[in-house]
């Protein structure tokens, strides 16, 4: 089992920045991908960014150039640096960990990011 805890959300004005953190605990040996998703009211959950065990990263086109995913020195920490935030970035942001052997995803409870115009 893997437990994920997000932090760092909050209210920010358009153009501002936030850094989200995800702390994972439990057995991480089978986890090959860590990712951030978001879900705005009335919308489906969407992938924002992910980082695989090799260090390769991928970000959604909608946030490219503004959001960066990275890992901490410890394997169990993942960050999402967000700059130039827009009102449309308002959503609950979720951290996920994907188990490579069967594709199972673990989820955190989410952290709310609100960007005011």
C-alpha positions as CSV (number, residue, x, y, z in Angstrom):
1,X,0.0,0.0,0.0
2,X,1.0,3.6,-0.7
3,X,-0.3,6.6,1.0
4,X,0.0,10.0,-0.6
5,X,-0.4,13.4,1.1
6,X,-0.6,16.6,-0.9
7,X,0.1,20.1,0.4
8,X,0.7,23.6,-0.8
9,X,-2.6,24.6,-2.3
10,X,-4.3,27.8,-1.6
11,X,-5.6,31.1,-3.0
12,X,-3.4,33.1,-5.3
13,X,-3.9,35.9,-7.8
14,X,-3.6,35.4,-11.5
15,X,0.1,35.6,-12.5
16,X,1.2,34.2,-9.1
17,X,3.0,31.0,-8.2
18,X,2.5,28.0,-6.0
19,X,4.5,24.9,-5.3
20,X,2.6,21.7,-4.5
21,X,4.2,18.9,-2.6
22,X,3.3,15.2,-2.5
23,X,4.7,13.0,0.3
24,X,4.4,9.3,-0.3
25,X,4.7,6.6,2.4
26,X,4.5,2.9,2.3
27,X,6.1,0.5,-0.1
28,X,7.3,2.4,-3.1
29,X,9.4,-0.4,-4.7
30,X,6.8,-1.1,-7.4
31,X,6.0,2.5,-8.2
32,X,7.3,3.6,-11.6
33,X,5.4,6.8,-12.2
34,X,4.4,9.8,-10.0
35,X,1.9,12.3,-11.4
36,X,-0.2,15.3,-10.7
37,X,-3.8,15.4,-11.9
38,X,-6.4,18.1,-11.4
39,X,-10.2,18.3,-11.5
40,X,-12.2,21.5,-11.8
41,X,-15.9,21.6,-10.9
42,X,-17.9,20.0,-13.6
43,X,-14.9,18.6,-15.4
44,X,-13.2,15.3,-15.6
45,X,-9.9,14.6,-13.8
46,X,-7.1,15.4,-16.2
47,X,-3.4,14.7,-16.2
48,X,-1.2,17.7,-15.5
49,X,2.3,16.3,-15.3
50,X,4.1,13.1,-14.6
51,X,7.6,11.8,-13.9
52,X,8.7,8.3,-14.4
53,X,11.4,6.4,-12.6
54,X,14.1,7.3,-15.1
55,X,13.4,11.0,-14.5
56,X,11.7,11.7,-17.7
57,X,8.9,14.2,-17.3
58,X,5.8,15.0,-19.3
59,X,3.4,18.0,-18.9
60,X,0.1,18.7,-20.4
61,X,0.0,21.2,-23.3
62,X,-2.3,23.5,-21.3
63,X,0.4,24.0,-18.6
64,X,3.6,23.6,-20.7
65,X,6.1,26.3,-19.9
66,X,4.3,27.2,-16.7
67,X,4.3,24.0,-14.6
68,X,7.3,21.8,-13.7
69,X,7.2,18.5,-12.0
70,X,10.2,17.3,-10.1
71,X,11.3,14.8,-7.4
72,X,12.9,15.6,-4.1
73,X,16.1,14.1,-3.0
74,X,14.1,11.4,-1.4
75,X,12.2,9.2,-3.7
76,X,9.0,9.7,-1.8
77,X,8.7,13.5,-2.6
78,X,7.3,15.0,-5.7
79,X,6.7,18.6,-6.4
80,X,4.6,20.6,-8.9
81,X,6.0,24.1,-9.4
82,X,3.3,26.4,-10.9
83,X,4.0,29.9,-12.2
84,X,2.0,32.4,-14.2
85,X,-1.2,30.9,-12.8
86,X,-4.4,31.5,-14.6
87,X,-8.0,31.4,-13.3
88,X,-8.5,28.3,-15.4
89,X,-5.9,26.5,-13.3
90,X,-8.4,26.6,-10.5
91,X,-9.0,23.0,-9.5
92,X,-8.4,20.3,-6.9
93,X,-4.9,18.9,-7.6
94,X,-4.3,15.2,-6.8
95,X,-1.0,13.3,-6.5
96,X,-0.9,9.8,-7.9
97,X,1.5,6.9,-7.8
98,X,1.3,4.2,-10.4
99,X,2.4,0.7,-9.8
100,X,4.3,-0.6,-12.7
101,X,3.5,-4.3,-12.4
102,X,-0.3,-3.9,-12.9
103,X,-0.9,-0.2,-13.5
104,X,-2.8,0.3,-10.3
105,X,-3.0,4.0,-9.3
106,X,-2.9,5.3,-5.7
107,X,-4.4,8.7,-5.0
108,X,-4.0,11.4,-2.5
109,X,-7.0,13.3,-1.1
110,X,-6.2,16.4,-3.1
111,X,-5.3,20.0,-2.4
112,X,-7.4,23.0,-3.7
113,X,-5.8,25.6,-5.8
114,X,-7.8,28.7,-6.4
115,X,-6.6,31.4,-8.8
116,X,-8.4,34.7,-8.7
117,X,-8.6,37.1,-11.6
